[in-house]
Amino acid sequence: MQEDFLHIMLADDDQDDRDFFSEAFDDLKIKTRLNLFNDGQQLMNYLLKTDCDLPHILFLDLNMPIKSGIECLLEIKQEKHLKDIAIAIYSTSASEEDIEETFINGANIYIKKPSDFKVLKKVLSDIVTINWHYQTSGLNKDNFLLKM
């Protein structure tokens, strides 16, 4: 049976960012099921359950307490049943070091969090319509950082 929605997850410790993200999807009118997590540990507790429903796309904030986004990324890529999840790093950081580290460790795309709601909606619309097979098979630094 084919699903008629896109399952999206976001792990971000900032309540305002989670609300902003959720409101953007509501405005886009894209059929999604959205799961929001307050930190990386809460996300990993969910993903490591044997009966969890895996997302089509996981948005990961880098700077979270308890377990950071990079720690989650590393753990996800080591788990056989999780390693193929499309992962979009979603961070306020634009440091070359963060971009390089997440690229090397297997993230699929890097997005600097937009502060403008209209830009966020455009970014999310672009992300959910990406051909992820192409995005993951031809991954290189030129198409890793989403430029707005």
N, C-alpha and C positions, 0 to 999 in steps of 0.2 A: 504494500500500500504506500503510495507516494504522499509525502507530507505536503500540506498546502500553506505552510508557514516557514519562516526562517527562524531558527533557534539561535538567539544571540545571548552571550553572557558578557558581563562587565564586572571586573574586580577593581574597585576604586574606594579608597578610604574617605573621600570627600563627599559628604551628603549632597552638597550643591552640584557637584559634577555629575553624580548619579542622577539627580533630578533633571538636570539640563539634558543629559544623554537620553533619558526616558521620554522627556517632552519632545525632543527632536524626532524620535521614532514615532510618537503619537501623531505629530504634525505631518510626517512623511506618508502616512497611510499605507505603509508597507506591512503586509501581514507578518508579524513577528511574535515570537514568544520570548520575552526578555526576563533573564534571571540576573539579579544584581547582588553582588557580594561586597561586604564592608572591608574585607582585607584578604590577603593572599591565603592565610590559613583557612579561613572559612571556605574559600574557593576550592582549595585542595582537599579539604574534608569531604566536600561534595563530589568532586571529580574522582576521588579514589574509592567511592562506593561502587560495588560491583554492578548495581542495578541503575546507576545514574543515566540520565538522558544527556548524551554529549551534544555540545553546541556545534552549529555550522561554523560560527565565527566567535572567537573569544577575544575581547578587548581587555588588555592588561595594563593597568597603571604601574609605573616602575617604583615610585616612592610610597610604599605602604608600610605601616607598622606591622609587627608580628612576623610576617613573611612578605618580602618584597616581590615585585613583579619579576625580577631576574631570577630569584629563587624559585618562583612558580614555573617560569619558563624552563629552567634547567630540570626541574622535577618532572614536568609534563613530557619533555623530550626523552626522558629515560624510561617512561612507562609505555610499554608496547601498545596498550589499548588507547593511549592518549596522544601519541607522538604525531599523528596525522591531523590533529585539529588545526584549523587555520587560526593563526595568532596575530592579532594586530596590537602592537605596542601603542598605548594611548597615554601620552605623558606630557607634562608641562616642560620637561627637559628637552633641549635641542642640542645637548652636548655631543660632540663627535664621539666621545668615549662611550656614552650610552648607546648611541646609534650603532657603533661598531660592535659593541659587546652583544647586543640583542641580535644583530645580523649573524654574527659568528655562531651564536647559540641556537639558531633555528627559527626565530620569529619570521613571519611572512611579510609584514609591512610595518613601518614606523610612522606614526601620526603625532605631530605636535598638537596638543589640545587647542582648538580654536576658542577664543573668548567671545566671538560673535555668533549668535544663534543661527543666523542665516548661513554662515560659513560652515558651522557644525552640521546643519542639515545637508548641505552639499557634500561634505566629506563623507558622512554616513551613507548617503545615497550612492556615492561613487564606490565605497567599500563593499556594500552589499550586492552591487551589480558586477563586481570584478569576476572574471573567469578565473576561479581559484586554481584550477588545474594548470592553466597557463602561468599564473602568478607564482606557483610553487615549483613548476618544472624549469622555468627560465630565470630563477631568482638571481639577481646580481645587485650590486650596490646602487646602480643607476635607477632601478625600479623599486628599491626597498623603501626609500624615504618618500612619502607622499607629499608632493609639493602643492601648496594651496595658492 
